[in-house]
Amino acid sequence: MHRPSLHNLSRNLGMVALTALLAACGQQTAGTAPMGALPKADLSENATVAQSGKLRYVQNELMVGYTDDASLKRAVSTLKATVVATIPEIRVALLRVEGDSLKVSAQAFRLPGLRYAQANEIIAGDQLPAGQVKGDLNAQAASADQIFDELPQYALDPRHLNAKAAWDAGLNGQGVVVAVLDDPGDVSHPDLKANWAGKAYNPFLNKVYTDAAEWVKDSASEFADHGTFVASSIVAADDGKGIVGVAPKATWLPVVINPAAKQTNEFYSSFYIARAAVWASNNGARVLNNSWGGGISFGAVKDAFDYAMSNGTAVVASMGNSYYDEFQYPAALPGVIASGALDGSNRRVTFSTMGRHISSSAPGQDTMLASPTWQGGGHALISGTSFSSPYTAGVAALVYQKCPSATPFQVRRVLETTANSSIGSNPNGFDRDTGWGALNAGNIAKTLTSCDKLPAKGANVKINVTYIDDSGQHPGVLGDVMLRGKGMRAGATDDPTPLYLSTTDAQGNATFAEIAPGEYDLYVAGSDLSVTGGLTEERGTYIGSFTATSGSTRANPDIKQVVLTAASPDFNPVDPYEPNDSPSAAKPITYGQTTQTAYIYNKPSDYDYFSFAGTAGDDIKAEVLAMGQLGGSLDSYLFLFGPDGKKLADNDDRGNPRIDSDSEISLKLPVSGTYYLAVTSYNIAEGTGDDGSPFNKYKLKLAKTN
């Protein structure tokens, strides 16, 4: 699996990692990189890449979700932006803006008619799981029932996916189209060319290919092989040669989200991944395979997947190769079928990410897959949840062949209820290691004898949140919403009770697509104080019940209105001490004083200066109360300068050993005179970038301790 560098844990304007939407505006760890240092296909013309924490984004590109064309036009005018491209189906636009898009997003986020505004993030994947590389094909001790076409494929035998039993019953994927969102898949490979659907798509170029030779010419690279591996596990033809896919009569659409031209991972930005998903669904794909991860729980990609599911397209994603029990995206998005990896003994492979959101598992270690012809062709043994996911996508295609009108949730439940539940840590059903068990295509053929036997349809839900504070009523922006199935046994590894998480957009809406119908405990909290800062009592909480109705749709969802007594985040704060950006403009502070809330915000390389009168021999203690003690997003840095202007001390993180990211200086003053304290962010102090978050708040406290 191409798993980006956990940017689900990074935070930036308009992006959500469960409880954190805006924190990384103050977490820049690198400046801009020259265009030549990045793959050309990652960028729009003349664009550069900036970095904030783990987030990499196109510096002058802003992605906005809009409610109607008039709202988009108004936003473009207000921001003095130009429209690069739109995805009309989900009302998302890519704008070119003046200045840094991460900073512009703070202004854009509050414009009327915009659901969100986020810097156009560039996905950046990593390698295969540690120790998992292409294997040797020689020493394969295969039993007779593992030989399919020419080569052994344990994944398809009766003890694993049990594929032949499904084929013998007529379930082979005939008539179903599967899209592979990945690096370029090789449509000329002998195992794949017969089942190519005749189209391939590059969302960055917005180009549809219908000529195989042209596609191969534009795709061939020593780094692009992942998409070919993935596609072959789904649709390799049953022709007596090479290998065979689990759905050998299905057809496939290669869709590039990672050009892999100059290095293994060159993922396109979020806008183009969203465009890719929408195109695939519009062009007949009933299943989208996503063997990548590390995304976010909010924004254009989620909108695109929700749109696809509303079209009857199932979205499958690999759980990840992190070795941990954790949320990763897109696997953890509501409605997505999340796949874990098993070895040849039907045990969870150690690298396979675990979690309550896992659906089921499939072979993902030493799987026999096709290598692209531009790398010499042939086959390789390859490992990762990247390859359990397409096996899952292929089995989903078998369900769609039998029941074309099935909804994505029904497909998921068919896979789960027919899985071999004896594997994993709970031999009697669900566990967080392997989900509902090992997929078994033969069981599906035996069980799904008619479409009347499909499970109940899923539900689609919208929770709308409103804040009421001293200044009135406001949309419940940045709120955390949790739907927790009734009766959940918190912490139990064998509890299948559903749990879904989302964060509200600029209009206070959180949506949940294709989730399990039923009764839920609903938990809502106001904006995350670790992001925005503030007092606990300012956040506000709600606990109630909610019913998700089978058959509700994206167009007609189950709706719940929640009103919280909670402070609305201030996206345009006023610093009471500005201008104080130099020693000559320093604002006075005295012993025993703590300043009002101030901000490192709204200007490049912001330093705030404060002056105080000190006497030789004074033991002083200066403290910056910031992210560690007030919340918010400021990783502070503090300097102390003497009367002669020379630096006497500086501090990044207080405490030895470290307490938190706030700053503190204690010193005996050497002479009498006027001293200066300068507050800034770690990134500015280190020269690694500007900070732009409106939540970069702090207070400065000065004391004489002798």
ZAMARGU-4260 file (C-alpha; in steps of 0.2 Angstrom, whole numbers, plus 5000, padded with zeros to 4 digits):
<rodrens>
0) 5000/5000/5000 | 5006/5017/4996 | 5003/5025/5013 | 5007/5044/5014 | 5016/5050/5029
5) 5001/5050/5041 | 4995/5067/5036 | 4979/5062/5044 | 4988/5068/5060 | 4993/5084/5052
10) 4981/5099/5053 | 4978/5113/5042 | 4964/5126/5037 | 4949/5117/5030 | 4956/5100/5034
15) 4951/5088/5047 | 4960/5074/5056 | 4945/5069/5067 | 4947/5082/5081 | 4959/5094/5073
20) 4955/5105/5058 | 4966/5121/5060 | 4981/5117/5070 | 4995/5115/5058 | 4993/5133/5051
25) 5007/5136/5064 | 5016/5120/5061 | 5027/5124/5046 | 5043/5114/5045 | 5049/5119/5029
30) 5049/5133/5016 | 5045/5131/4998 | 5054/5119/4987 | 5059/5124/4969 | 5047/5117/4956
35) 5061/5106/4948 | 5063/5096/4965 | 5045/5089/4962 | 5037/5079/4949 | 5030/5091/4935
40) 5013/5082/4936 | 5011/5086/4954 | 5009/5105/4951 | 4999/5117/4941 | 5009/5129/4929
45) 5022/5140/4939 | 5016/5133/4956 | 5028/5129/4970 | 5026/5118/4985 | 5025/5123/5003
50) 5025/5112/5019 | 5017/5114/5035 | 5021/5101/5048 | 5017/5084/5038 | 5006/5094/5026
55) 5013/5097/5008 | 5002/5108/4998 | 5003/5119/4982 | 5007/5136/4989 | 4995/5146/4978
60) 4981/5134/4976 | 4965/5134/4987 | 4952/5120/4986 | 4934/5126/4990 | 4918/5117/4992
65) 4904/5129/4987 | 4885/5128/4988 | 4880/5136/4972 | 4888/5145/4957 | 4884/5162/4964
70) 4894/5158/4980 | 4909/5152/4970 | 4909/5168/4959 | 4908/5179/4975 | 4922/5170/4983
75) 4933/5171/4968 | 4930/5190/4967 | 4933/5192/4986 | 4949/5182/4986 | 4955/5190/4969
80) 4957/5172/4963 | 4956/5163/4947 | 4947/5146/4944 | 4959/5133/4939 | 4946/5119/4937
85) 4930/5113/4945 | 4921/5097/4949 | 4903/5102/4947 | 4896/5085/4953 | 4902/5089/4971
90) 4903/5108/4969 | 4922/5109/4972 | 4933/5121/4964 | 4952/5123/4963 | 4957/5142/4964
95) 4974/5150/4961 | 4976/5164/4974 | 4988/5177/4978 | 5000/5173/4992 | 5000/5157/5003
100) 4984/5147/5001 | 4986/5140/5019 | 4984/5158/5025 | 4971/5163/5012 | 4960/5148/5018
105) 4957/5157/5035 | 4949/5171/5026 | 4940/5160/5013 | 4933/5148/5027 | 4921/5161/5033
110) 4915/5167/5016 | 4896/5165/5014 | 4892/5150/5003 | 4908/5140/5006 | 4907/5123/5014
115) 4926/5123/5017 | 4942/5130/5010 | 4958/5121/5011 | 4976/5122/5004 | 4977/5110/4989
120) 4986/5096/4998 | 4998/5085/4989 | 4997/5067/4994 | 5015/5059/4997 | 5015/5040/4999
125) 5029/5029/5007 | 5036/5012/5002 | 5029/4994/5005 | 5029/4989/5023 | 5046/4986/5031
130) 5054/4970/5025 | 5040/4967/5012 | 5048/4967/4995 | 5046/4958/4979 | 5049/4940/4982
135) 5058/4925/4973 | 5046/4915/4962 | 5057/4899/4962 | 5053/4890/4978 | 5034/4889/4977
140) 5028/4873/4985 | 5010/4874/4979 | 4997/4861/4980 | 4986/4856/4965 | 4971/4867/4970
145) 4983/4882/4970 | 4988/4882/4952 | 4977/4894/4942 | 4982/4897/4924 | 5000/4894/4924
150) 5006/4900/4941 | 5002/4896/4960 | 4990/4908/4968 | 4987/4902/4986 | 4976/4918/4988
155) 4962/4910/4977 | 4962/4892/4984 | 4948/4884/4994 | 4956/4889/5010 | 4957/4907/5006
160) 4946/4917/4994 | 4939/4901/4987 | 4937/4908/4970 | 4934/4893/4959 | 4918/4889/4969
165) 4911/4906/4964 | 4917/4905/4946 | 4908/4887/4945 | 4892/4896/4951 | 4894/4909/4937
170) 4901/4923/4948 | 4916/4929/4939 | 4913/4948/4938 | 4905/4948/4920 | 4898/4965/4916
175) 4906/4974/4931 | 4918/4988/4929 | 4931/4991/4943 | 4942/5007/4944 | 4960/5006/4950
180) 4965/5023/4958 | 4984/5021/4958 | 4999/5023/4948 | 4997/5019/4929 | 4991/5001/4927
185) 4998/4992/4912 | 4984/4989/4899 | 4996/4980/4888 | 5001/4966/4900 | 4996/4949/4893
190) 4986/4946/4909 | 4977/4963/4909 | 4974/4968/4891 | 4959/4957/4887 | 4949/4965/4902
195) 4954/4983/4899 | 4938/4993/4898 | 4945/5003/4884 | 4947/5020/4894 | 4961/5026/4906
200) 4961/5043/4914 | 4973/5056/4920 | 4964/5068/4931 | 4978/5081/4932 | 4978/5082/4913
205) 4959/5079/4913 | 4963/5067/4898 | 4954/5052/4894 | 4965/5039/4884 | 4957/5026/4873
210) 4973/5020/4864 | 4983/5007/4873 | 4999/5012/4865 | 4997/5030/4869 | 4993/5026/4887
215) 5008/5015/4889 | 5020/5028/4881 | 5014/5041/4893 | 5014/5029/4908 | 5030/5018/4907
220) 5042/5021/4921 | 5054/5011/4932 | 5044/5017/4947 | 5026/5013/4941 | 5021/4995/4945
225) 5009/4996/4959 | 4994/4999/4949 | 4998/4984/4938 | 5000/4973/4953 | 4984/4979/4960
230) 4974/4977/4944 | 4980/4960/4941 | 4973/4953/4957 | 4956/4959/4952 | 4954/4956/4933
235) 4969/4946/4926 | 4961/4935/4913 | 4957/4917/4914 | 4966/4912/4898 | 4977/4898/4904
240) 4993/4909/4905 | 5001/4919/4919 | 4989/4922/4933 | 4970/4925/4935 | 4961/4938/4945
245) 4947/4935/4958 | 4935/4943/4945 | 4942/4937/4929 | 4927/4943/4918 | 4926/4960/4926
250) 4934/4975/4916 | 4945/4989/4923 | 4948/5007/4922 | 4966/5013/4926 | 4965/5030/4934
255) 4981/5039/4939 | 4982/5047/4956 | 5001/5044/4957 | 5011/5046/4940 | 5027/5038/4948
260) 5037/5045/4934 | 5053/5050/4943 | 5051/5041/4960 | 5039/5029/4968 | 5027/5041/4976
265) 5022/5057/4967 | 5004/5058/4972 | 4993/5071/4964 | 4985/5084/4976 | 4968/5080/4984
270) 4958/5090/4971 | 4964/5078/4957 | 4961/5062/4967 | 4943/5069/4970 | 4941/5072/4951
275) 4948/5055/4948 | 4935/5046/4959 | 4920/5056/4952 | 4926/5052/4934 | 4927/5034/4937
280) 4910/5033/4945 | 4903/5043/4930 | 4911/5031/4918 | 4903/5016/4924 | 4914/5010/4938
285) 4904/5000/4951 | 4919/4998/4963 | 4934/5010/4966 | 4949/5002/4973 | 4961/5013/4984
290) 4977/5005/4989 | 4983/5021/4997 | 4980/5030/5013 | 4985/5043/5025 | 4971/5055/5020
295) 4959/5066/5030 | 4941/5064/5036 | 4935/5080/5028 | 4935/5089/5011 | 4935/5085/4992
300) 4940/5067/4993 | 4927/5063/5005 | 4914/5072/4995 | 4920/5062/4979 | 4918/5046/4988
305) 4901/5051/4995 | 4896/5055/4978 | 4902/5039/4971 | 4893/5029/4984 | 4877/5039/4980
310) 4879/5033/4962 | 4879/5015/4968 | 4898/5013/4967 | 4907/5004/4982 | 4923/5012/4988
315) 4936/4999/4994 | 4952/5005/5003 | 4967/4996/5011 | 4968/4998/5030 | 4986/5003/5030
320) 5003/4996/5034 | 5006/5005/5051 | 5006/4989/5062 | 4995/4999/5074 | 4976/5000/5079
325) 4972/5017/5073 | 4961/5027/5061 | 4969/5030/5044 | 4960/5038/5029 | 4952/5035/5017
330) 4949/5018/5025 | 4941/5025/5040 | 4928/5036/5030 | 4910/5031/5034 | 4904/5019/5020
335) 4921/5014/5014 | 4925/4995/5014 | 4941/4994/5023 | 4952/4979/5020 | 4965/4971/5031
340) 4979/4959/5025 | 4981/4940/5029 | 4996/4928/5026 | 4995/4911/5019 | 4989/4904/5036
345) 4975/4916/5037 | 4983/4926/5051 | 4984/4945/5051 | 5000/4950/5044 | 5009/4960/5057
350) 5010/4976/5047 | 4991/4977/5044 | 4983/4991/5052 | 4969/4987/5064 | 4953/4996/5070
355) 4935/4996/5073 | 4932/5002/5056 | 4939/4986/5047 | 4927/4977/5037 | 4936/4961/5032
360) 4952/4954/5027 | 4960/4945/5012 | 4977/4938/5007 | 4990/4952/5007 | 5007/4943/5009
365) 5017/4935/4996 | 5003/4937/4983 | 5007/4932/4965 | 5004/4947/4954 | 5008/4954/4937
370) 5023/4966/4934 | 5021/4979/4920 | 5029/4976/4903 | 5039/4992/4905 | 5048/4984/4919
375) 5051/4967/4910 | 5034/4960/4912 | 5031/4943/4921 | 5026/4941/4939 | 5031/4945/4957
380) 5027/4940/4974 | 5022/4956/4983 | 5015/4960/5000 | 5005/4974/5008 | 4987/4979/5012
385) 4988/4987/4995 | 4984/4969/4988 | 4971/4963/5001 | 4961/4979/4995 | 4960/4974/4977
390) 4955/4956/4981 | 4941/4964/4991 | 4936/4975/4977 | 4936/4960/4965 | 4925/4950/4977
395) 4913/4966/4978 | 4912/4965/4959 | 4905/4947/4960 | 4891/4954/4971 | 4887/4967/4959
400) 4887/4955/4945 | 4874/4945/4954 | 4864/4960/4961 | 4867/4976/4950 | 4855/4986/4961
405) 4864/4982/4977 | 4869/4998/4987 | 4887/5000/4993 | 4882/4996/5011 | 4873/4980/5005
410) 4889/4974/4996 | 4899/4977/5012 | 4887/4967/5022 | 4887/4953/5010 | 4906/4952/5011
415) 4905/4952/5030 | 4891/4940/5033 | 4899/4927/5021 | 4917/4929/5027 | 4926/4915/5037
420) 4924/4922/5054 | 4934/4908/5063 | 4951/4917/5059 | 4957/4932/5069 | 4958/4935/5088
425) 4939/4931/5089 | 4935/4914/5081 | 4916/4918/5083 | 4914/4934/5073 | 4921/4951/5072
430) 4938/4957/5079 | 4948/4973/5076 | 4962/4963/5069 | 4953/4955/5054 | 4936/4962/5054
435) 4922/4950/5051 | 4935/4937/5044 | 4943/4931/5028 | 4933/4934/5012 | 4926/4919/5004
440) 4919/4921/4987 | 4912/4903/4987 | 4902/4907/5002 | 4894/4922/4993 | 4889/4911/4978
445) 4881/4898/4990 | 4872/4911/5001 | 4867/4925/4988 | 4856/4914/4977 | 4844/4928/4974
450) 4845/4947/4977 | 4830/4945/4989 | 4843/4938/5001 | 4853/4955/5001 | 4854/4963/5018
455) 4845/4979/5022 | 4851/4995/5014 | 4862/5007/5023 | 4858/5024/5029 | 4864/5042/5025
460) 4865/5054/5039 | 4867/5073/5041 | 4870/5081/5058 | 4869/5100/5058 | 4877/5110/5072
465) 4874/5127/5078 | 4883/5137/5091 | 4875/5150/5102 | 4887/5162/5112 | 4887/5180/5118
470) 4888/5187/5100 | 4873/5177/5094 | 4870/5161/5084 | 4883/5154/5072 | 4886/5139/5061
475) 4894/5125/5071 | 4911/5125/5062 | 4925/5113/5068 | 4913/5103/5079 | 4917/5085/5082
480) 4902/5072/5079 | 4902/5054/5084 | 4889/5041/5080 | 4891/5027/5092 | 4880/5012/5090
485) 4869/5008/5105 | 4876/4995/5117 | 4895/4998/5112 | 4907/4989/5123 | 4921/5003/5123
490) 4938/4995/5121 | 4932/4978/5118 | 4942/4970/5103 | 4928/4959/5098 | 4914/4972/5098
495) 4907/4975/5080 | 4895/4990/5086 | 4898/5003/5073 | 4907/5019/5077 | 4908/5034/5064
500) 4917/5050/5067 | 4916/5066/5057 | 4920/5085/5059 | 4908/5099/5054 | 4911/5110/5039
505) 4909/5129/5038 | 4890/5127/5038 | 4890/5116/5053 | 4886/5100/5043 | 4894/5083/5046
510) 4888/5069/5034 | 4889/5050/5035 | 4887/5040/5019 | 4881/5022/5018 | 4882/5018/5036
515) 4874/5004/5046 | 4855/5008/5050 | 4850/5007/5068 | 4850/5016/5084 | 4865/5027/5089
520) 4871/5037/5103 | 4875/5054/5096 | 4890/5064/5104 | 4893/5082/5098 | 4906/5094/5104
525) 4911/5112/5099 | 4927/5116/5091 | 4942/5107/5097 | 4951/5118/5110 | 4968/5110/5106
530) 4966/5118/5090 | 4957/5134/5093 | 4962/5137/5111 | 4950/5143/5125 | 4941/5137/5141
535) 4934/5120/5143 | 4917/5127/5146 | 4917/5137/5130 | 4917/5121/5120 | 4900/5114/5123
540) 4894/5096/5122 | 4878/5087/5117 | 4874/5069/5120 | 4858/5062/5113 | 4850/5048/5103
545) 4848/5046/5084 | 4840/5034/5072 | 4848/5030/5055 | 4835/5024/5044 | 4838/5010/5031
550) 4836/5017/5013 | 4839/5035/5017 | 4850/5043/5003 | 4862/5056/5000 | 4848/5067/4992
555) 4836/5063/5007 | 4847/5059/5022 | 4841/5057/5040 | 4844/5074/5048 | 4847/5080/5066
560) 4849/5098/5072 | 4860/5101/5087 | 4862/5117/5096 | 4877/5120/5107 | 4881/5133/5119
565) 4898/5135/5113 | 4911/5149/5107 | 4912/5151/5089 | 4930/5151/5083 | 4937/5168/5078
570) 4946/5167/5061 | 4951/5185/5061 | 4957/5189/5079 | 4964/5206/5083 | 4981/5207/5093
575) 4979/5221/5106 | 4998/5224/5106 | 5001/5226/5087 | 5011/5234/5081 | 5025/5228/5091
580) 5036/5219/5078 | 5053/5227/5083 | 5062/5233/5099 | 5058/5251/5095 | 5039/5246/5095
585) 5040/5235/5110 | 5025/5236/5122 | 5029/5237/5141 | 5027/5223/5153 | 5030/5223/5172
590) 5034/5210/5185 | 5019/5201/5190 | 5010/5205/5174 | 5002/5192/5162 | 4997/5200/5145
595) 4980/5199/5137 | 4979/5186/5123 | 4990/5190/5108 | 4994/5182/5092 | 5008/5176/5080
600) 4997/5179/5065 | 4993/5189/5049 | 5011/5194/5044 | 5026/5186/5038 | 5039/5181/5051
605) 5029/5189/5065 | 5040/5193/5081 | 5031/5202/5095 | 5042/5212/5107 | 5039/5217/5125
610) 5050/5228/5136 | 5053/5228/5154 | 5064/5238/5167 | 5076/5226/5176 | 5089/5229/5190
615) 5105/5220/5191 | 5103/5204/5202 | 5084/5202/5198 | 5080/5184/5196 | 5067/5184/5182
620) 5055/5171/5175 | 5047/5174/5158 | 5034/5162/5152 | 5024/5160/5136 | 5007/5152/5139
625) 5003/5145/5121 | 4998/5128/5114 | 5003/5118/5129 | 4993/5128/5142 | 4980/5138/5132
630) 4977/5127/5118 | 4977/5134/5100 | 4991/5130/5088 | 5006/5140/5093 | 5022/5131/5096
635) 5031/5146/5104 | 5049/5152/5104 | 5055/5165/5117 | 5070/5176/5116 | 5077/5188/5130
640) 5088/5202/5124 | 5099/5213/5136 | 5099/5233/5136 | 5114/5232/5123 | 5103/5222/5111
645) 5112/5206/5113 | 5103/5189/5115 | 5105/5183/5133 | 5094/5167/5132 | 5081/5159/5121
650) 5070/5144/5124 | 5059/5133/5113 | 5051/5120/5124 | 5050/5122/5143 | 5056/5110/5156
655) 5071/5098/5157 | 5065/5085/5154 | 5053/5093/5142 | 5035/5097/5149 | 5027/5104/5133
660) 5029/5115/5118 | 5027/5132/5128 | 5043/5142/5131 | 5051/5148/5147 | 5067/5158/5152
665) 5074/5160/5170 | 5089/5171/5172 | 5098/5183/5184 | 5099/5200/5176 | 5117/5205/5174
670) 5115/5224/5173 | 5101/5237/5176 | 5092/5244/5161 | 5078/5240/5148 | 5076/5222/5143
675) 5067/5214/5128 | 5057/5199/5127 | 5052/5193/5109 | 5039/5180/5106 | 5037/5170/5090
680) 5034/5152/5083 | 5047/5138/5082 | 5046/5138/5064 | 5049/5157/5062 | 5063/5156/5074
685) 5071/5142/5065 | 5069/5150/5048 | 5058/5136/5041 | 5043/5146/5036 | 5030/5158/5041
690) 5015/5155/5052 | 4997/5159/5047 | 4985/5152/5059 | 4972/5163/5068 | 4974/5151/5082
695) 4992/5155/5086 | 4987/5163/5102 | 4998/5166/5118 | 5000/5175/5134 | 5016/5182/5140
700) 5019/5181/5159 | 5034/5190/5168 | 5039/5187/5186 | 5053/5192/5198 | 5057/5177/5209
705) 5069/5184/5222
</rodrens>
